[in-house]
C-alpha cells in the first residue's frame, strides 16, 4: 500500500510567539491558512497540512529537546541550491533567525550535492531547508 504524509501536528509552548513564526514560515513556502485562532494555526499546501496547537500548561515541562525520543526535525525540500540561499536572504535574515551548523552549506555525507540550512523554531524544534539533486527537484 502506498501512502503519503497527510498532516503533522506540532504542539507549541507559547502560541503568541510560535504562531506568528510559523505563519511567516509557511507563508513563505506558499502554504494557505486553513484555520487560525488565538492558540492554533492550520496550514496546507494541498498535499500536507500542518497544525500548530498550544501545549496545555500542565504538559509544558519538561520542554522539548530534539535529542529526546520523538520528532527530531522537519525538512522542506526545494528545487534548486539557489533556493536555499534565497531562503536565508529572504526569510532567515529579515526575521533575525540564526542558522545553526555554520549556515547554508553542503552535506556530502548525506548525499552527493546535498545543500541545506538548519535553524530552530521558538521551541527549539530544528527545521531544515534542503536541496538534494535528483530528489527534491523532482516535479
N, C-alpha and C positions, 0 to 999 in steps of 0.2 A: 504494500500500500504506500503510495506517495503522499507526503504531507508537506505543508509549509507552515511557517510561523504565522499565526493569526494575530495574537496580541501579547503584549508584555505589560505587567503591572509593576510599577516601582513605587514603593512606599517611601514618602519623603518626610524628613524631620520637621521642616518649617516651610509650609506651603507659601508663605509670604515671600520667601527667598527663592524657593525651588520652582514654583510655577512661573514666575517671570523668566527665570533662566531657561527652563525648558520651552516656554512659549517662543522665546527668541531662537533657541537652537533648532527646534522643529520647524519653525517658520523659515529659517534659512534653508533647510532641506526640503522645503515646499510641501510639508505636511499641512493638512487642513484641520482646524479645530472642530471636533465633534461636539464637545461639551466642556464648559468651564464654569466652575463655581468657586467659592472662596477657598475650598480645600481640595479641589480636584481639577485636573486638566486631562482631557482625552483628545488625542490627535490621530490622524490616519493619512497614509499616502495611497490608500486604495488597495493595498496589499497587507500591510501590517499596521496594527493600531498600538499605541502606547497610552497607558493610563498612569498618571501621576496622582497618587492619593495620599493625603495626610496620614501619617502613622499616629495611631492613638497615643496619647501622652504616656499611658501606662506601659507601652511597648517600645519606647524610645531608648531604653537602656538595656543592654549595652548598645552603644552606637554602632553603625555599620562599619565594617572593615572588609575590604575585598579579599584579604588573605584568609578570612574565615570561611567555613563551609557556606556554599551558596553562590550567588552571582558574583563573578569577578569583574567583568566589564562588558560594555556594549561597543560594537564596531559598526560604523557606517562605511560602506564601500562606495568609492567614487570612480568616475570613468577615466580619469587621467591623473598622472602625477602632479600636473599643474593645479588640479583642483584641490589637492591637499594644501599646497602653498597658498592658493587663493583663500581657502578656508581660514588659514592662520591670519592672513592680512585683513580679510573682510569680517571675520567673526571674533576670533580669539583676541586680537589686538584691540579693536574698538571696545570690547567688553572687559578689557583688563583681566583676561583669563590667562594664567601662566600655563605654558606647555610643560609637561614633565618628560623625563628621559631625554634631555638635550634637544627638545623641539622636534620639528619635522626632519626625518632622516630615513635612510634605507635600513632595512632589516633583512639582510641576505640569509640569515639563519632561519627565517620563516619561509621564504620563497624567493626565487630569483626575481629581482625588480620590486620587491615589496617596499613600499614607501608610505610612511604613516606619521601622524602626530597623535600624542596622547595628552589628555587633560582630565580634570576632575570636576564633577558636579558639586553643588553646595554641601552634599552629604559625603563627599569623597568617593563616589562611585566613579571608577575610571571609564572614560569614553575615548574611543579611537576613531579617527577618520583615516581610511587606508585606500591606497591604490595598489592592486595586485594584478599585474599583466595576465591577461587570459582568464581572469576570474571576475574581478569587479567591473571590468569594462565590457562585459557581455551585455548585449541588449535583448 
